[in-house]
Amino acid sequence: MAFPLRIEPAILNMIRHTASGELRSVNAQIEVLLKEALSRRATADEADKPPF
């Protein structure tokens, strides 16, 4: 699935720089960043749940 993405130029430049350093395309780097953020959020949400 493809869709347009609005992103600030400064953020896009940071993503380009990171992607280049990790030998990824910008699209692949955005996907990695999204997966990492979702993983952290899921972990944080689980920590907030009561143990019962």
N, C-alpha and C positions, 0 to 999 in steps of 0.2 A: 504494500500500500504506500502511496506517495501523497504528500500534501505540502503546500507552501508553509514556511515557517518564518515568522517575523522575529528577528533577533537583533539586539543592539550591536553595532559594529565592533565595539570594544570587546564584547563577549565572544563574538565570532572570531576575532583575531586571537583571543586566548585559546579558543577551541582549535583553531588552525595550528597554532604553535604547539599545543599539546599533541595533536594528531600527528604532526610531522615528527616530533620526538619519539612517538610510539609506533611509527610506520603504519599509520592507519589513514583512511580517508576521513574527511570531515564528517560524513554521514555515519561512518562506523564509530567515530569518537563520540558523537552525540548519543548514539545508541548505548555505548558503554556508560556514559555519564548518567543517562536516564535509568539504566538498570541498577547502577550503584546507588543512586538516590532513592529508588523504590525499595531496594534491599534495606537501606538504612532506615527508611520510614517504617517498613514492616517490622523491623527489629524494635524500633522505638515504640510502635503501637503495641507490640506484644509485652513490652516491659511495663506499659501503663495499665495493663489488664490486671484485675485482682486474681490471686492464685486459685480461687475456688470456681 
